[in-house]
Each structure stands twice: as C-alpha cells, then as structure tokens.
Amino acid sequence: MQFSNFSNHFDTDSGILQLMTDLGQSVNPNIECQMLGGGNPAAIEKMEEVFRQEMSTFMEETGQFESMIGNYDSPQGSRRFIHALINLFDQIYECQETGQKSIHPQITEKNIAITNGSQSSFSILFNLFAGKFPDETIKKILLPMAPEYIGYNDVGLGDDALFIANKPIIEHQIDDPLFFKYRVDFDNIEISNSIGAICVSRPTNPTGNVITDKELDQLSQMAADAGIPLILDGAYGLPFPNIIFSEVRPIWNENTILCLSLSKLGLPGVRTGVVIAHERVIEKLTSANAIYNLSPGRFGPALVTRLFESQTLIPLCKEIIRPYYLKKSQHAISLIKESMDDLPVRIHLSEGAIFLWLWFENLPISSEVLYHRLKQRGVMVISGHHFFPGLTEEWTHKHQCIRVSYAAENTQLVKGIEIIAQEVRTAYHSV
Ligand SMILES: Cc1ncc(COP(=O)(O)O)c(C=O)c1O
C-alpha cells in the first residue's frame, strides 16, 4: 500500500503516540503497572459525584438527552454553553483598559468557539499561524521556554518544522537546593518576521512551572508589539480547572488566544475544548470545525453548562480540585525526598498541573534509556527529551529529566517512586 507524503505526519515515533499508547496498555501482564506517565487527571471522588449527579439531572429533563444525541451543534459550538462561559469570564477578567473587573461584556459570543478538546484546538491554531504565508515567508510558533507540552510536537501539516524554542534560565532555589525553577530568558528571545505566534502553557506541562504575571505580561507585550498573537494554553490553568498553587492573575485581551479544556476537571473522555480569541480567529476555528468535524461534540457542554450557569464550577475548582492536587504534589515530593535522599535529584518547583519534573544531573544514561528500564519494571513515566519541540541545539539537560504524574493512586505513587529511585541509583552506580 502506498501512502501520500501527508501520511508521514503520522509516523509511529511520535512522543504523544508513545504516551497515549502507554496509557492504554500494560507492558507485561505479569508485572504490576504503576502508571505515572500519562496525562490522565485523578479520579476525584467528589468531582465524580458532581458529574454523575449532573448527568442524572440532565437525563431527567424531558427531551434534553434526545436533543443532545440526535442533533449536530453549530460548528462554533453550543450557544448556551458559550453564553454561560461569557458570564463566567465577565466576572473574572479585568478590563484591560481600566484595570477594573469588566462590567461590559468584553468577551462576546464572537470570541468563543468550542472544539473537540484542546489538542484539536492546537492542531488548528498552530497551522493558522505557522507554515507558509502569502508573502512567501515561512513562519514558526515560538515557544519562549522549553520544556513545553509534548502534544504540540507533531501537529504541523506542512513540511517545515513548526516550532522554534528558547532554553530557559535555570534558577536554583537558595532556601532549598532540592528545587529549581525555569525562568523565561528574555535576553535571548528574538521575535523576527519568521515568528507567527508565541505559545506558552501555564501551568506548564511537563514541569509544573507557572510563569509569573510579570513574565506573562512581558510576553503579551512582545506579541502585541510584533503584531502576532500570544497563545496561552490553560489546560490546567485559570479560570478552570485552576490547578495552580501560586497566586496569579488570569489574563485575556484580543491579542491573546486562550485555550481551555474540560479534561483536567476530570472529564478527558468528553473531549471538549474552549478557545477564547479575537473574532477573526474564532471564525477560522469555526470553519475548521465544520470542515474537519461538522460540529464539536455535544456531550461535554451538555454535562457542564448548568455547573457554569449556577456558578458552582469555579468554587469546586478552588475547594476540591486545587487542594486535592496540592496534597498529591506534596505527598509525591515527600516520597522522593525519602527514597532518593542519596541521589543528585532536583525537582522543579511544583506550582501547578499534575506532574513533577525530576532532573538527574549528570545521569550516566539518557532519560530515554531510563524510561525503557522503568517500563520493563512496570513503571510508566515520560522521558524528558520529548518535551523540547523546536529546541534544535544539543543540551544534555534534555536527556536528564523525566516527567512523573502524581495523579495516580497513592499506592502506585509509592511503589513507582521507589522503583524510579532504584533504577536511577543503579544507573549512577554503574559508572
Ligand atoms: C498542556 C496541555 N495542553 C493541552 C492538552 C490537551 O488536552 P485535551 O485535548 O484533553 O483538552 C493537554 C493534555 O494533557 C495538556 O497537558
């Protein structure tokens, strides 16, 4: 069978494919599997109860279920859901001009589109702003601070690399040398004519970094000055699911393309993403929805719209989801401290999302070899080297880190982290 050049985009060595495949299978049926690899959110009992209750209320309303399954939505997505989101954003976002909470609806229905998950939003957005332009320039998406989300890697549909990335500044934490934090290296960021958009995830997957308000404002200003959008990936961020442990502001303006998702609320299976952007971007996304999918799925919006309307979702994020992950993060850190106190491990400050990013300085094997050794022992993590899309220069640091999800059950975390410690110890002792 012959395939077109287009089929090369779906080569089997993609990191996201490896990750999603690992998520769905156990390596060896005879070995107990500790799943610390994928991006699945935790099963939070209270949230599961809320969603179950919502579903049964929805089912009891005459005609709602039949309407949901029996009709396509408009390509922009459910109007009722979009209106519920406008009300939410109106309460949350500060008006850029006055610094006051927005009273007038700064975000209107022209600024929102629903997609089949934010992975699907990025697939469209990156190809809207990178690739070949009418003036023959080839533009790329600038990732101002790698490591960045593995899922961005392979969504380009053109032949050229989609990303260009900058290395971060590594800041060691003086009060506790176990921790470090990446900072945007603004001195080395150049926004030339070959950049079509800037993109950053906040919190960052894989590191749990939350770039500061100041860093974000500076990026936003750089994007505005260059006349390009800033794509802000809020899959774990504000205003929902709010898995952010530091105090930061939500930002949005017409030059920001904010991508949100229902997944990390505990609903990855419903595949619903939300994009808030300038109306011209929304028009393009709406067309793409129609062309690729006819319309976005209706299940996610049907399940959560009333939670938005009744203003219960945001308090649930603050009172249930965020504290849950904060506790899990602290637990995972304490396990690492206990099991690796003899090893040169460093942890990126855990400021949000659902992962710890571990750095083993001068690790004698690559993180990819470590990944395979751990997989043989039933422990799934992600090798750090996948998280540097667009960073072409060689940097040993890329091969010394792994991403560990702490969303897994505690028993898996305990066993998994112990096995990671054993394998890393073996690697250091083997030289
Ligand atoms: C940073 C980040 N962005 C986007 C996504 C895609 O999420 P979804 O397509 O489930 O909305 C993920 C998934 O894990 C993620 O971690």
Ligand as a Chemical Component Dictionary entry (heavy atoms), coordinates in Angstrom:
data_LIG
# 
_chem_comp.id                   LIG 
_chem_comp.type                 NON-POLYMER 
_chem_comp.pdbx_formal_charge   0 
_chem_comp.three_letter_code    LIG 
# 
loop_
_chem_comp_atom.comp_id 
_chem_comp_atom.atom_id 
_chem_comp_atom.alt_atom_id 
_chem_comp_atom.type_symbol 
_chem_comp_atom.charge 
_chem_comp_atom.model_Cartn_x 
_chem_comp_atom.model_Cartn_y 
_chem_comp_atom.model_Cartn_z 
_chem_comp_atom.pdbx_ordinal 
LIG C1 C1 C 0 -0.647 21.430 28.470 1  
LIG C2 C2 C 0 -1.706 20.663 27.772 2  
LIG N1 N1 N 0 -2.362 21.250 26.766 3  
LIG C3 C3 C 0 -3.317 20.608 26.082 4  
LIG C4 C4 C 0 -3.661 19.315 26.388 5  
LIG C5 C5 C 0 -4.734 18.635 25.579 6  
LIG O1 O1 O 0 -5.851 18.409 26.367 7  
LIG P1 P1 P 0 -7.284 17.987 25.796 8  
LIG O2 O2 O 0 -7.133 17.726 24.326 9  
LIG O3 O3 O 0 -7.659 16.770 26.567 10 
LIG O4 O4 O 0 -8.182 19.152 26.050 11 
LIG C6 C6 C 0 -3.026 18.658 27.431 12 
LIG C7 C7 C 0 -3.366 17.257 27.756 13 
LIG O5 O5 O 0 -2.817 16.613 28.600 14 
LIG C8 C8 C 0 -2.014 19.348 28.131 15 
LIG O6 O6 O 0 -1.350 18.758 29.118 16 
# 
loop_
_chem_comp_bond.comp_id 
_chem_comp_bond.atom_id_1 
_chem_comp_bond.atom_id_2 
_chem_comp_bond.value_order 
_chem_comp_bond.pdbx_ordinal 
LIG C1 C2 SING 1  
LIG C2 N1 SING 2  
LIG C2 C8 DOUB 3  
LIG N1 C3 DOUB 4  
LIG C3 C4 SING 5  
LIG C4 C5 SING 6  
LIG C4 C6 DOUB 7  
LIG C5 O1 SING 8  
LIG O1 P1 SING 9  
LIG P1 O2 DOUB 10 
LIG P1 O3 SING 11 
LIG P1 O4 SING 12 
LIG C6 C7 SING 13 
LIG C6 C8 SING 14 
LIG C7 O5 DOUB 15 
LIG C8 O6 SING 16 
# 
